[in-house]
Amino acid sequence: MKQSMIYADHASTTALSPRALEAMLPYFTQGYGNPSSLYAFGQQAKSDLEGARAGVARCLNAKPEEIYFTSGGTEADNWALRGAAEWMALKGRKTGHIITTAIEHHAILHTAQYLEKQGYAVTYLPVDGEGRVDPGAVEAAIRADTILISVMAANNEIGTIQPIREIGAIARARNILFHTDAVQAAGHIPVDVEAWNVDLLSLSGHKFGGPKGVGVLYMRKPLRLPPLIHGGGQEKGRRSGTENVPGAVGLAAALTEAVERLPAEAARLAGLRDKLLEGLSALPYTRVTGSRRERLPGTASFVFEGVEGEALLLHLDARGICASSGSACSSASLDPSHVLLAIGLPHAIAHGSLRLSLGPDNTEEDVARILEEVPAVVEYLRNMSPVWDRETQKPTWIV
């Protein structure tokens, strides 16, 4: 009998929560009015959109007028970096210096590289072997012309949580704009824009049970980044285009639910995660990637020497387990993960990565089955590997 599928790739995307679906459905067939329309049908949609905005704000300890809906985390990241640069240019600083880290999502790294071509200087800070950036290194990198610091709250590949509160305090004391990509953090760990001292924060609905195609950029008042999209003046003139009312309502419902459930669910997932970390790290020539302590509750990540990540995923898929070898956004690339290289892994080992990210539907039985299937696949692939000495049970590149 074929075994049921185990979905262990929630860092990539999540199922739409029933609560979010229920909240969204009326806006497809009944409350489909345009929020910019003056008649009552449109104004009801506007009122509901503003209710969603207020709901998101409550989850982040923000003000409703500081919440801007976007098409997702990538757009929010782009807007934060490019908008901050344009905002500073309007204040007379045509170019400047930006600080970020070597392990950011490509939505940040590629935007930073674009800004470099426009004349901005960018410092890509290194991280330690667990993927943590040193707040002292952030402070030491600040220059007289530094205009923005952008550090992700939690890494999408290895699950390491960054010292955002400490970095935010440094940025605030130096009067430098601070942005955090909280796409992996929101709904999974407590997020508080006031405690974190952030000026800009990005999140994406489909990472915590909301719909795809909708995200948020938090923008602390009185900061007003230049418009991202020009047109009819929606989103307080900052992002034109008819608003995605069902998406915003679904995102707000999902985030509210995730925050309400967070303490109990985080503890449950951390327990399952730790069983994965303990069980799979016992395999020979296997290493846990990311921090053991400062880690997202549902994320376990590893590298297996002598194993190629793509082959590992395909064999696990054949056994009914959906996992990832890193970021789903760059899974088509044959290059090793920039995150794994940044934490000091050599190319050969970085190719053998596995990310298991758990969610609301995962159970103890799922974890037990993963702990049976992954070792079996790793052994099978090592026995087939041209870089694995089957007699000594060692990779051939180890001297």
TIPA-528017 format. One record per residue (C-alpha): residue number from 1; residue in three letters; chain; x, y, z. Coordinates in Angstrom, 1 decimal, always signed. Example, Ala and Ser with C-alpha at 12.3 -4.5 7.8 and 13.67 -1.06 7.14 Angstrom:
REM TIPA-528017
1;ala;A;+12.3;-4.5;+7.8
2;ser;A;+13.7;-1.1;+7.1
REM end
This chain:
REM TIPA-528017
1;met;A;+0.0;+0.0;+0.0
2;lys;A;+1.4;+3.4;-1.0
3;gln;A;+2.3;+5.6;+2.0
4;ser;A;+0.7;+9.0;+2.5
5;met;A;+2.7;+12.1;+1.6
6;ile;A;+4.7;+13.9;+4.2
7;tyr;A;+5.0;+17.6;+3.5
8;ala;A;+8.2;+18.9;+5.2
9;asp;A;+8.9;+22.1;+3.1
10;his;A;+6.8;+24.7;+4.9
11;ala;A;+9.7;+27.2;+4.6
12;ser;A;+9.0;+27.1;+0.9
13;thr;A;+5.2;+27.6;+1.1
14;thr;A;+2.3;+26.6;+3.3
15;ala;A;-1.2;+25.4;+2.7
16;leu;A;-3.9;+28.0;+3.0
17;ser;A;-5.3;+27.8;+6.5
18;pro;A;-9.1;+27.1;+6.8
19;arg;A;-9.5;+30.3;+8.7
20;ala;A;-7.8;+32.3;+6.0
21;leu;A;-9.9;+30.6;+3.3
22;glu;A;-13.1;+31.3;+5.1
23;ala;A;-12.2;+34.9;+5.5
24;met;A;-11.3;+35.3;+1.8
25;leu;A;-14.2;+33.5;+0.1
26;pro;A;-16.8;+36.3;+0.3
27;tyr;A;-14.5;+38.7;-1.6
28;phe;A;-14.5;+36.6;-4.7
29;thr;A;-18.2;+36.3;-5.3
30;gln;A;-20.0;+38.7;-2.9
31;gly;A;-17.9;+41.6;-1.5
32;tyr;A;-15.9;+42.1;-4.7
33;gly;A;-16.3;+45.9;-4.9
34;asn;A;-13.3;+48.1;-5.8
35;pro;A;-12.1;+49.9;-2.6
36;ser;A;-11.6;+53.1;-4.6
37;ser;A;-15.2;+53.3;-5.6
38;leu;A;-17.4;+55.9;-3.8
39;tyr;A;-20.6;+53.9;-3.6
40;ala;A;-21.4;+51.8;-0.6
41;phe;A;-20.4;+48.4;-2.2
42;gly;A;-16.9;+49.7;-2.9
43;gln;A;-16.6;+51.5;+0.5
44;gln;A;-17.5;+48.2;+2.3
45;ala;A;-14.5;+46.6;+0.5
46;lys;A;-12.3;+49.5;+1.6
47;ser;A;-13.5;+49.2;+5.2
48;asp;A;-12.6;+45.5;+5.2
49;leu;A;-9.2;+46.2;+3.6
50;glu;A;-8.5;+48.7;+6.4
51;gly;A;-9.7;+46.0;+8.9
52;ala;A;-7.1;+43.7;+7.5
53;arg;A;-4.5;+46.4;+7.7
54;ala;A;-5.3;+46.9;+11.4
55;gly;A;-5.1;+43.2;+12.0
56;val;A;-1.6;+42.9;+10.6
57;ala;A;-0.6;+46.0;+12.6
58;arg;A;-1.8;+44.3;+15.9
59;cys;A;+0.3;+41.2;+15.1
60;leu;A;+3.5;+43.3;+14.6
61;asn;A;+2.9;+45.9;+17.4
62;ala;A;+2.6;+48.6;+14.6
63;lys;A;+0.1;+51.3;+13.6
64;pro;A;-2.3;+50.5;+10.8
65;glu;A;-1.1;+53.5;+8.8
66;glu;A;+2.4;+51.9;+8.8
67;ile;A;+1.2;+48.8;+6.9
68;tyr;A;+1.4;+48.6;+3.1
69;phe;A;+0.2;+45.6;+1.2
70;thr;A;+2.5;+44.3;-1.6
71;ser;A;+2.5;+41.3;-3.9
72;gly;A;+4.8;+39.4;-1.5
73;gly;A;+8.1;+39.4;+0.3
74;thr;A;+10.3;+39.9;-2.8
75;glu;A;+8.5;+43.1;-3.7
76;ala;A;+8.6;+44.3;-0.1
77;asp;A;+12.4;+43.7;+0.1
78;asn;A;+13.0;+45.5;-3.2
79;trp;A;+10.8;+48.5;-2.1
80;ala;A;+12.6;+48.7;+1.2
81;leu;A;+16.1;+48.9;-0.2
82;arg;A;+15.4;+50.9;-3.4
83;gly;A;+12.9;+53.1;-1.6
84;ala;A;+15.4;+53.9;+1.2
85;ala;A;+18.0;+54.8;-1.3
86;glu;A;+15.6;+57.1;-3.2
87;trp;A;+14.3;+58.6;+0.1
88;met;A;+17.9;+59.5;+1.2
89;ala;A;+18.6;+60.9;-2.3
90;leu;A;+15.6;+63.2;-1.9
91;lys;A;+17.2;+64.4;+1.3
92;gly;A;+20.4;+65.3;-0.6
93;arg;A;+22.4;+62.1;-0.3
94;lys;A;+22.6;+60.9;-3.9
95;thr;A;+24.7;+57.8;-3.0
96;gly;A;+25.7;+56.2;+0.2
97;his;A;+26.6;+53.1;+2.0
98;ile;A;+24.4;+50.1;+2.8
99;ile;A;+25.2;+47.2;+5.2
100;thr;A;+23.7;+43.7;+4.8
101;thr;A;+24.9;+40.2;+5.3
102;ala;A;+26.3;+37.4;+3.0
103;ile;A;+23.4;+35.1;+3.7
104;glu;A;+20.4;+37.3;+2.8
105;his;A;+17.7;+36.1;+0.5
106;his;A;+18.4;+36.9;-3.2
107;ala;A;+15.6;+39.5;-3.0
108;ile;A;+17.9;+41.5;-0.9
109;leu;A;+21.3;+40.5;-2.4
110;his;A;+20.2;+41.1;-6.0
111;thr;A;+18.7;+44.5;-5.1
112;ala;A;+21.9;+45.4;-3.2
113;gln;A;+23.9;+44.5;-6.3
114;tyr;A;+21.6;+46.6;-8.5
115;leu;A;+22.2;+49.6;-6.1
116;glu;A;+25.9;+49.0;-6.4
117;lys;A;+25.6;+49.6;-10.1
118;gln;A;+23.9;+52.9;-9.3
119;gly;A;+26.9;+54.1;-7.3
120;tyr;A;+26.0;+52.9;-3.8
121;ala;A;+28.6;+51.1;-1.7
122;val;A;+27.5;+47.8;-0.1
123;thr;A;+29.1;+45.9;+2.7
124;tyr;A;+28.2;+42.2;+2.9
125;leu;A;+29.0;+41.1;+6.4
126;pro;A;+30.2;+37.6;+7.1
127;val;A;+28.5;+35.3;+9.5
128;asp;A;+29.9;+32.7;+11.9
129;gly;A;+29.7;+28.9;+11.4
130;glu;A;+26.1;+28.9;+12.7
131;gly;A;+25.0;+31.6;+10.3
132;arg;A;+24.8;+34.4;+12.9
133;val;A;+26.0;+37.9;+12.3
134;asp;A;+27.9;+39.7;+15.1
135;pro;A;+26.1;+43.0;+16.1
136;gly;A;+29.6;+44.3;+16.9
137;ala;A;+30.6;+43.7;+13.3
138;val;A;+27.5;+45.6;+12.2
139;glu;A;+28.5;+48.6;+14.3
140;ala;A;+32.1;+48.5;+13.2
141;ala;A;+31.0;+48.5;+9.5
142;ile;A;+29.0;+51.8;+9.9
143;arg;A;+30.5;+54.7;+8.0
144;ala;A;+29.7;+58.4;+7.9
145;asp;A;+27.7;+57.8;+4.7
146;thr;A;+25.8;+54.7;+5.9
147;ile;A;+22.1;+55.1;+5.0
148;leu;A;+20.7;+51.7;+5.6
149;ile;A;+21.2;+48.4;+7.4
150;ser;A;+19.3;+45.3;+6.3
151;val;A;+19.6;+42.0;+8.2
152;met;A;+17.1;+39.2;+7.9
153;ala;A;+15.3;+38.1;+11.0
154;ala;A;+15.7;+34.4;+10.3
155;asn;A;+17.5;+32.6;+7.5
156;asn;A;+15.3;+30.8;+5.0
157;glu;A;+17.8;+27.9;+4.4
158;ile;A;+19.3;+27.0;+7.8
159;gly;A;+16.7;+28.6;+10.1
160;thr;A;+19.2;+30.7;+12.2
161;ile;A;+17.6;+33.6;+14.0
162;gln;A;+19.6;+36.8;+14.0
163;pro;A;+20.1;+39.2;+16.9
164;ile;A;+17.7;+41.8;+15.4
165;arg;A;+16.9;+43.6;+18.7
166;glu;A;+20.6;+44.3;+19.3
167;ile;A;+21.2;+45.4;+15.7
168;gly;A;+18.1;+47.6;+15.8
169;ala;A;+19.4;+49.3;+18.9
170;ile;A;+22.7;+50.1;+17.2
171;ala;A;+20.9;+51.5;+14.1
172;arg;A;+18.6;+53.6;+16.2
173;ala;A;+21.4;+55.0;+18.3
174;arg;A;+23.3;+56.0;+15.1
175;asn;A;+20.1;+57.3;+13.4
176;ile;A;+20.5;+54.9;+10.5
177;leu;A;+17.5;+53.3;+8.8
178;phe;A;+17.1;+49.6;+9.7
179;his;A;+15.3;+47.0;+7.6
180;thr;A;+14.7;+43.3;+8.3
181;asp;A;+13.4;+40.6;+6.0
182;ala;A;+11.0;+38.8;+8.3
183;val;A;+9.5;+36.5;+5.7
184;gln;A;+10.6;+33.4;+7.5
185;ala;A;+10.1;+34.8;+11.0
186;ala;A;+6.5;+36.2;+10.9
187;gly;A;+4.0;+33.8;+12.4
188;his;A;+6.8;+31.5;+13.7
189;ile;A;+8.6;+33.6;+16.3
190;pro;A;+7.3;+36.8;+18.1
191;val;A;+7.8;+39.9;+15.9
192;asp;A;+7.6;+43.3;+17.5
193;val;A;+8.7;+46.3;+15.4
194;glu;A;+9.0;+48.5;+18.5
195;ala;A;+11.1;+46.1;+20.5
196;trp;A;+13.2;+45.4;+17.4
197;asn;A;+13.7;+49.1;+16.6
198;val;A;+13.1;+48.4;+12.9
199;asp;A;+12.1;+51.1;+10.4
200;leu;A;+11.2;+48.7;+7.6
201;leu;A;+10.0;+45.1;+7.8
202;ser;A;+9.0;+42.7;+5.0
203;leu;A;+6.7;+39.6;+5.2
204;ser;A;+4.9;+37.3;+2.9
205;gly;A;+1.5;+35.7;+3.4
206;his;A;+2.1;+32.2;+2.1
207;lys;A;+4.8;+31.5;+4.7
208;phe;A;+2.3;+31.2;+7.6
209;gly;A;-0.9;+29.9;+6.1
210;gly;A;-1.9;+32.9;+4.1
211;pro;A;-2.4;+33.1;+0.3
212;lys;A;+0.3;+33.5;-2.3
213;gly;A;+0.7;+36.8;-4.1
214;val;A;+0.3;+39.1;-1.1
215;gly;A;+2.8;+40.5;+1.4
216;val;A;+3.5;+43.5;+3.6
217;leu;A;+6.0;+46.2;+4.0
218;tyr;A;+5.9;+47.8;+7.4
219;met;A;+7.2;+51.5;+7.2
220;arg;A;+7.6;+53.3;+10.4
221;lys;A;+6.1;+56.8;+10.6
222;pro;A;+7.1;+59.4;+9.7
223;leu;A;+9.3;+57.6;+7.1
224;arg;A;+7.6;+57.8;+3.7
225;leu;A;+9.4;+56.0;+1.0
226;pro;A;+8.9;+57.2;-2.6
227;pro;A;+6.1;+55.4;-4.5
228;leu;A;+6.9;+51.9;-5.7
229;ile;A;+4.3;+51.9;-8.4
230;his;A;+2.7;+55.0;-9.9
231;gly;A;-0.9;+55.2;-10.9
232;gly;A;-4.2;+55.7;-9.1
233;gly;A;-2.7;+56.5;-5.7
234;gln;A;-3.7;+53.4;-3.8
235;glu;A;-1.9;+52.5;-0.5
236;lys;A;-1.7;+56.1;+0.5
237;gly;A;-0.1;+57.0;-2.8
238;arg;A;+2.9;+54.7;-2.3
239;arg;A;+1.8;+51.6;-4.3
240;ser;A;-0.8;+52.2;-7.0
241;gly;A;-3.1;+49.5;-8.4
242;thr;A;-6.5;+48.1;-7.4
243;glu;A;-5.9;+46.5;-4.0
244;asn;A;-6.0;+42.7;-3.6
245;val;A;-8.7;+42.7;-1.0
246;pro;A;-9.1;+38.9;-0.6
247;gly;A;-5.4;+38.5;-0.4
248;ala;A;-5.0;+41.2;+2.3
249;val;A;-7.9;+39.7;+4.3
250;gly;A;-6.5;+36.2;+4.0
251;leu;A;-3.0;+37.3;+5.0
252;ala;A;-4.4;+39.2;+8.1
253;ala;A;-6.5;+36.2;+9.1
254;ala;A;-3.6;+33.7;+8.7
255;leu;A;-1.2;+36.0;+10.6
256;thr;A;-3.6;+36.6;+13.4
257;glu;A;-4.2;+32.8;+13.7
258;ala;A;-0.5;+32.0;+13.7
259;val;A;+0.3;+34.6;+16.3
260;glu;A;-2.5;+33.4;+18.6
261;arg;A;-1.2;+29.8;+18.3
262;leu;A;+2.4;+30.7;+18.3
263;pro;A;+3.5;+29.8;+21.9
264;ala;A;+2.0;+26.3;+21.9
265;glu;A;+2.7;+25.6;+18.2
266;ala;A;+6.3;+26.8;+18.4
267;ala;A;+6.9;+24.5;+21.4
268;arg;A;+5.4;+21.5;+19.6
269;leu;A;+7.4;+22.1;+16.4
270;ala;A;+10.6;+22.6;+18.3
271;gly;A;+10.2;+19.2;+19.9
272;leu;A;+9.7;+17.6;+16.6
273;arg;A;+12.6;+19.6;+15.1
274;asp;A;+14.9;+18.5;+17.9
275;lys;A;+14.1;+14.8;+17.2
276;leu;A;+15.1;+15.3;+13.6
277;leu;A;+18.3;+17.2;+14.6
278;glu;A;+19.3;+14.5;+17.1
279;gly;A;+18.4;+11.5;+14.9
280;leu;A;+19.9;+12.6;+11.6
281;ser;A;+23.0;+14.2;+13.0
282;ala;A;+23.9;+10.8;+14.3
283;leu;A;+24.6;+9.6;+10.8
284;pro;A;+28.3;+9.4;+9.9
285;tyr;A;+29.7;+12.4;+8.1
286;thr;A;+26.6;+14.5;+8.7
287;arg;A;+26.5;+18.0;+10.0
288;val;A;+23.6;+20.2;+11.3
289;thr;A;+23.7;+23.5;+9.6
290;gly;A;+22.6;+26.6;+11.4
291;ser;A;+22.4;+27.5;+15.1
292;arg;A;+21.4;+24.8;+17.6
293;arg;A;+19.8;+27.3;+20.0
294;glu;A;+18.8;+30.4;+18.0
295;arg;A;+16.8;+28.5;+15.4
296;leu;A;+13.3;+28.6;+13.9
297;pro;A;+11.1;+26.1;+15.8
298;gly;A;+10.2;+24.1;+12.7
299;thr;A;+13.4;+24.0;+10.7
300;ala;A;+16.0;+21.3;+10.7
301;ser;A;+18.9;+21.4;+8.2
302;phe;A;+21.8;+19.2;+7.4
303;val;A;+24.6;+18.4;+5.0
304;phe;A;+25.5;+14.8;+4.2
305;glu;A;+29.0;+14.3;+2.8
306;gly;A;+29.2;+12.1;-0.3
307;val;A;+25.5;+12.8;-1.2
308;glu;A;+24.2;+15.1;-3.9
309;gly;A;+21.3;+17.2;-2.7
310;glu;A;+19.1;+16.9;-5.8
311;ala;A;+19.4;+13.1;-5.9
312;leu;A;+18.5;+13.1;-2.2
313;leu;A;+15.3;+15.1;-2.8
314;leu;A;+14.2;+13.0;-5.7
315;his;A;+14.6;+9.8;-3.8
316;leu;A;+12.8;+11.2;-0.8
317;asp;A;+10.0;+12.4;-3.1
318;ala;A;+9.7;+8.8;-4.5
319;arg;A;+9.2;+7.7;-0.9
320;gly;A;+6.5;+10.3;-0.3
321;ile;A;+8.6;+13.0;+1.6
322;cys;A;+8.6;+16.6;+0.3
323;ala;A;+11.7;+18.4;+1.4
324;ser;A;+14.2;+21.0;+0.1
325;ser;A;+17.9;+21.4;-0.4
326;gly;A;+17.8;+25.1;+0.4
327;ser;A;+15.7;+28.0;-0.8
328;ala;A;+12.8;+27.1;-3.1
329;cys;A;+13.4;+30.4;-4.9
330;ser;A;+16.7;+29.2;-6.3
331;ser;A;+16.2;+25.4;-6.4
332;ala;A;+16.7;+25.3;-10.2
333;ser;A;+20.3;+26.5;-9.8
334;leu;A;+23.1;+24.0;-9.9
335;asp;A;+25.4;+26.2;-7.8
336;pro;A;+25.9;+25.4;-4.1
337;ser;A;+24.0;+27.5;-1.7
338;his;A;+25.5;+30.9;-1.0
339;val;A;+24.4;+30.5;+2.6
340;leu;A;+26.2;+27.2;+3.1
341;leu;A;+29.4;+28.6;+1.5
342;ala;A;+29.1;+31.7;+3.8
343;ile;A;+29.1;+29.5;+7.0
344;gly;A;+32.3;+27.9;+5.8
345;leu;A;+31.3;+24.7;+4.0
346;pro;A;+33.4;+23.6;+1.0
347;his;A;+31.6;+23.3;-2.4
348;ala;A;+31.6;+19.5;-2.4
349;ile;A;+29.8;+19.3;+0.9
350;ala;A;+27.5;+22.2;+0.4
351;his;A;+25.9;+20.3;-2.6
352;gly;A;+24.6;+17.6;-0.2
353;ser;A;+22.2;+19.7;+1.8
354;leu;A;+18.7;+18.9;+3.2
355;arg;A;+16.2;+21.3;+4.7
356;leu;A;+13.2;+19.9;+6.6
357;ser;A;+10.7;+22.5;+7.6
358;leu;A;+7.7;+21.4;+9.7
359;gly;A;+4.2;+22.9;+10.0
360;pro;A;+0.8;+22.5;+11.6
361;asp;A;+0.0;+19.2;+10.0
362;asn;A;+3.2;+17.4;+10.8
363;thr;A;+3.1;+14.7;+13.5
364;glu;A;+5.3;+12.5;+15.6
365;glu;A;+4.6;+9.7;+13.1
366;asp;A;+5.9;+11.9;+10.2
367;val;A;+9.1;+12.5;+12.1
368;ala;A;+9.5;+8.8;+12.8
369;arg;A;+9.1;+8.0;+9.1
370;ile;A;+11.6;+10.7;+8.1
371;leu;A;+14.1;+9.3;+10.5
372;glu;A;+13.7;+5.9;+8.8
373;glu;A;+13.7;+7.1;+5.2
374;val;A;+16.5;+9.7;+5.1
375;pro;A;+19.2;+7.4;+6.5
376;ala;A;+18.2;+4.7;+4.0
377;val;A;+18.4;+7.1;+1.1
378;val;A;+21.7;+8.6;+2.3
379;glu;A;+23.2;+5.1;+2.5
380;tyr;A;+21.9;+4.2;-0.9
381;leu;A;+23.3;+7.3;-2.5
382;arg;A;+26.7;+6.9;-0.8
383;asn;A;+26.9;+3.4;-2.1
384;met;A;+26.4;+4.7;-5.6
385;ser;A;+28.6;+7.8;-5.3
386;pro;A;+31.9;+8.1;-7.2
387;val;A;+33.3;+10.2;-4.4
388;trp;A;+32.6;+7.8;-1.6
389;asp;A;+35.0;+5.0;-0.7
390;arg;A;+32.7;+2.1;+0.2
391;glu;A;+35.4;+0.1;+2.0
392;thr;A;+36.5;+2.8;+4.4
393;gln;A;+33.1;+4.6;+4.5
394;lys;A;+34.7;+7.9;+4.0
395;pro;A;+34.5;+10.6;+1.3
396;thr;A;+37.5;+10.4;-1.1
397;trp;A;+38.3;+14.1;-0.6
398;ile;A;+39.0;+13.6;+3.2
399;val;A;+42.8;+13.1;+3.7
REM end
